[in-house]
Amino acid sequence: MASTEGLVPITRAYLSSYYDKYPLVPLSDDVSTLSSQIHSFIADLKTHTPLTQAESLVVDEVDQEPPHKIDANMWKNREHIEEIIFLLDRPNWPATLQQQSKSGDVELAPIFDQLKVKFESTLKTLEYFQSKNANSVFNTVMTYMPQDFRGTLIRQQRERSERTKQAEIDALIKSGGSIRDRYALLWKQQMERRRQLAQLGSATGVYKTLVKYLVGVPQVLLDFIRQINDDDGPMEEQRQRYGPPLYSLTKMVLTIRLFLHLMWTRFDDRKMTENELATLEQAVDIYTSEFERFIKFMGEVFANSPFFISADEVGATDSRTDDFKEISIPAGKNHEVVLSVDSINSYIAWDFSLEQSKVKMDVGFSLEYTNSSGEKTLMLPYRRCDSDQGNFCTVLAGTYKLIWDNSYSTFFRKTLHYKVDCIPPVVEPAQE
């Protein structure tokens, strides 16, 4: 657990000063110029043949303002890059194009294949960027969590949550869901992750139990993760400073996707002109190069941002908090703690150690379960040790007895420092 002594959550003013060190080189003027040219092509295609309902949805999206938040734009770009890759896949070309693959003396197939390769490369860069940042945020949170079973529980919950989310995506794909459907689900899952982070920050749900009964989670960490995604929080400075160029790129990729879609559905009746083809090639070159440049720049900004301070930079501290109890166990006696568990898959958690002396000291420890019929089961076998930090086990409903046994000792009284808690099942937060 990293020390938080003397730290306070980042503020927007602080980030403003920090971002002054990271000015973004403006986007190429070609972004707006080429986007406008493609818009004119789209207008011509719309007058050639009436729009379908599906096409009208994309047109409406192009005409709307992009999302305000950075990550929403990243997901929007990723969705439409995949839509473009789908259109540029040869089996999805118009029948006439698949048969002829020529426009005058120009071979079209190699051109469209190359455009697809560029978008595939950009997609990989974006996926890596998103994965790296997601892990960075989570690892930052875990760096400042007490290094006991609380951190383990949250890691297990995250792993289980991500497996569940991936299973949902796999099921959607298997059922024939579209790219649009898949990204609607991906964004819903992203919002779910935000709610989980906010839960931890505001101490609600299962995390309320963790914070209430098992103190030691630094308040500065809770404040940080509660406000990190607020509309008016510190990250608003990032949106104001770096959002506008990203919004332009979001509009551009939507425009390219719409143009290709309309061109494909009208290709048999209206061939692509040389000017349209040349403009499309330029637009893809500019979009992929500028978007990758933006992603790499933001990756550098994130990697060095003050809210990603490493544990090595701030040092380490003992995770023991003053919520530990102390008991003196006389020779020949036991100390017992009884807990009642109401919910299946709850957790019994414990953390204990003995006050050491010149003589080697240990204590017997075991965990006993009694069901509703009064039958007893030894959950953990008896063993002798001098400590057991941050341990836990999943249990059924019933009564549990943790036993520290000093009955074998003839002379020595043992001083035991311990804390024991019952934690409800770690569950997914309810979806909206």
N, C-alpha and C positions, 0 to 999 in steps of 0.2 A: 504494500500500500504506500503510495507516494505521499509525501507531506504536503498539506495545503496551508500550513501556517503562514500567515501574512498575505495570502492570495485573495483576490476578489474576482468575481466574474468580469469578463471583458465587457466594455461598453461600446456604444456606437462611436463616441468621440475618440476612443482609443483606436478602434479599427480604422477610422478615417485617417488618423496620423500614420498608422501602419501601412495602409494602402497607398499613401503618398510615395512610398518607396517602390511601389509596383505599378507604374503607369503602363496601361495597355496601348501598344502601337495601334492607331486607328485602323479599321478595316479598309481594304482597298475600295476605291470609289466604284470599281467594277461591280461590287455587290449590288448597289442600288441601280446602277445603269443596266446591268444584265437582267435583274429582276423586273425592271420596268419593260424591257424588250419582250421578255417572256409573257408578261401580263398582256401585252398587245397581241401576242400570238393566241393566248387563251381566249381573248375577246373575239377574235376571228373564228376560232373553233366553236365557240358557244353560239355564234350566229349561223354557222353551217348546219348544225344539227341540234335540236332541243336537248337540254340536259335531262338525264335520268335522275331519279330520286337520290341514288347513291352519289352521283356526281354533284348534285346540288349541295349535299352535306359537306363535301370537300371544298366546294366553292365558298360556302358559308364560313368554313374554318379559315380559309385563306384571307377572307375579308375581315375576320375578327382580329382584335389585338392579341398578340401572344400572351401566354401566362406571365405573371409578374415574377414568380419565384424562379431561381436559377435551376433547381433540380427538375421542376415541371417542364422547363424548356429543354433540358437535356433528354428527358423521356420523350418529349414531343419530336425532337430531332431523330432520336433513335427509331421511333415508330415509323416515321416517313422515309427514313433511309431504308428500312426493311421493305416498305411498300415499293420503293423504287427498285430495289434489288429484285423483288418479285416480278415487277414489270419487265426488267431487263433480262430475266431468265428466258432462254430461247423458247422453251415450250409455251411461254406466255406471250410471245410475239404475235402480232396479227398474222393470219394465214398467208396473206399476200406477201408480207415481209419475209416469212419463213421460206416461201417458195422462190422469191426473186432476190432478196437481200441486196438490191442495188438501187441507187438513185442516180440516174444518168450514168456517168463513168465511175461513180463513187461506190465502193463496196461498203455496205452498211453494217454487215455482221461484225467485222473486227472492231468497228467504232463502238457499237453498243456493248460488245463484250468487254472492251477496255473501260467504258464508263462503269460497268458493273463491278469490275475489279477495284476501281477507285472507291466506290461506295462501300464495298466489303472491307477494304482497309480502314476506312474511316469508322465503320461500325465497330471493328475490333478495338480501335483506339478508344472509342467512347465507352464500350463495355468495360475495358480495363480501368478507365478513369472512374467510372461509377463504383466498381467493385472495390478499388483501392480506397476511395473516400469513405465508403460505407464501413469498411474494416477499421479505418483510422478513427472515425467517430466512436465506434464501439470500443476499440482498444483504449482510447482516451478515457472513456467512462470507467472501464475496468481498471485502469492504472490507479485511479483514486478510490476504488472500492476496497474495503478491508479484505485482506487476502485470507479469507476463511470460506466457510460453506456458502456465504451469501454470493460471492463471486461465482462459485461453482454452479449454484442453482441458476443464476442468471445466464451463464454460458450454456448450460444444458437447455434452458428454456429457449434461448435463441436458436440453438442447433435444431431443436425439435420444431420450432416455429418455421425455420427456413425449409426444413424437409416437407412440412405440411404445405407451405406455399408452392414449392416446386411440384408437389403432387397435384395441386390444383391446376397449375399451368399445363402439366402433362395430360391431365384429364380433359382439359379444354381443347388442346391440340388434337387429341385422339378422337374427340367428338366432332371434329371438323370446324372448330372455331376459327374465325378470320384473324388476320394480323391486328385489325382494329379491336376485336374482342379480346385478344391476348393482352394488348397494351392497356385496355381499360381495366383488366384484372391486375396487371402489374402495377398500375398507378394506385389502385385500391389497396394493394398490398403495401405499397410504399407509404401510404397514409396510415396504414395499420402500424408500421414500424415507428412512425412519428408518435402515434398515440402511446405506444409502449414506452418510448423514451420520455414522453411527457408524464406518463404514469409514475415512472421512477422519480422524475424531478419533483412532482407535486405530492408524492407519497400517497397514491391511491391504489385501490385493488390489493393484490398480493404484496406489492411493494410497500403499502402502508404498514402491513404486518412486519415486514423486514425492518423498516425504519423505526417503527414504534417499539417493537419488542427487542430488537437487536441493534441498539444504537451503535454508532461508530461510523456511519456513512457521512463523510464531510458535507457540511451545509453548502460550502462553495461549489461542490460538485452538483448538488441538487439544484442550486440556483442556476448553474450553467446550463444543465440539460433541460431545465424547465423553460428557459427563455431563448434557447438557441434557434428555434424555428418561429418565434413570435413574429407577427406581421410588422410590428414596430420595434422589434428587438435589434440587437447588434448587427445581425446579418442583413438588415435593410440597407446598411451602408454599402455592402457588397452589391446588392441588387441595383442601387442607384448608380454605382460607379461602373459596374461591368455588365449590367443588364441590357442597356440599349444596343450594344453591338451584337449580343447574343439574340436579342429579339429580331434584329435584321436577318441573322442567319436562319432563325426559325421560319421567318416569312419566306426566305429564299428557298429552303428545302421543300416547303409546302407548295410553292409555286412550281418548282421543277416537277414534283410528283404529280400535280394536277395537269400540267402541260403534257407529260408523258401519257397519263391515263386518257386524256381527251384525244390525243394524237392516235393512240393505239385503237380506240373504239371507232375512229373515223378513217383509219388508214386505208381501208379498201376503197373509199370514195374520195379521199383527199390526201394525196401524197405529201410527204414532208418536203418542204422547199430546202434548197441549199443554204439559204440564210437562216432558216430555223435550225437546221442541223448544226451549222457553225456556231450559232448562238448557244445552243444546248451544250455543245462541247466546252465552250468557254465558261458557261455558267457552272458546269460540273467541276471543271478545273478550279475555278475560283472558290466555289462553296467548299469542296473537300479540303483544299489547302488552307483556307481561312478558318474553317471550323476546327481542323486539327491543330492549327496554331493557337486558337483560342483555348482549346481543351488543355494543351500542354502548358500554356500560360497559367490557367486557373489551377492546374495541378501543382505548379510551383508555388502559387499563392497559398493554396490550402496546406501544402506540406510545411510551410514556414510560418503559418499563422500562429498567433499567441495562444489560441485555444487548443493547439496540439502540442503542448509542452510535454516533454518526455519525463519519465520518472527519474532518469539519471540527472536531469538538469535541476531538479528540485530536491533530490535526496530521498531517503526512505525513513519511515518511522515505524515504531512498534504498533501492530494492529490491535493490541490489547486495550480495551476501554474500561472505564471505571464501573461498568455494569456487571462486572464479575462479583460473585459472592465469595465469601471466605468462611470456611468451617474447619474446626479442629476435630479430628476423628481420634478418639482415645484408642489405645491398644486394646485389641480384642473386640472392638465394636465396628458397626457399619454406619454409613450415611446413605440415605435413600431419598430420591426425588421421584414423586409420582405425578404422571401427566395423563389427562384424559383426552383422547382424540376422537373427534366427531366425524371427520370426513376421510373417506378412503383416499389413498395416495397422498396423504399428508406427509410431513417430514418431522422426525425427531432429530434435533441437532444439539450437539454438545461441544464444549471446549473446556479443557481442564488441565491443570498442572499442579504439582506439589512444590511446596517451599523446600528448597534443597538445603541440606546440611552437610557436614563433613562425612556423615555416614550415608551410604547409598540408600535412598528411600524409594519405595514403590508402593502401589496400592492395587488391590484387586478391583477389576471393573467388569460389569456385565449389564445386559439389558434384558428385562423380562416382560413378556406380554400376557395379559389376562383378557380373554374374550368375554362376551356377554353371558356365557354359561359358566364362567368361573374357571375355565381350563387355562392352565399356565403353559407358556412356551418360552424357551430361552432363545431370544432373538440374536444375541451376541454371546458367544462362549466366554466363560470366565478367563481373564488373563491379567497378568500383573505388569504394570507400567508406571512411569512417573509423569506421563502427560499424554494427551491426545487432542491435538489442536484442529479445530475446524472440521469435525467429522459429522456425518449425518446418515440416516437411512430412511427409505420410504416405508411407510407403515399403513396398517389397516385401522379401522375404527376400533376403539377399545381402551384399556388402561395399560399404561406402560410404567415400569419401575426401573430407574437407573440406580445401580447399586455400586457404591465404593466400599470395598471390603478390607478392613484392617484387623480382622479377627485373628489372623495368623500371627500378628505381631505381639510379642510378649512385653516389650518395654517402650516402644517408640510411638508417640502421638504424632499423627500426620496432619499437616496444615494444607488444606485443599482449596485452591482457587478454581471456581467453575462458573459456567453459565449453561443453562439448558432451556430449550424452547421448543414449542410445537408450532409448525408453520403450515398453513393451509396449502392445498395443491396449487402449484404454479400453472396457471391456465392462460390461454390466449385472451386478450381483451375483446369485449363484444364488438362485432363489426357494426358500422353504421348502416 
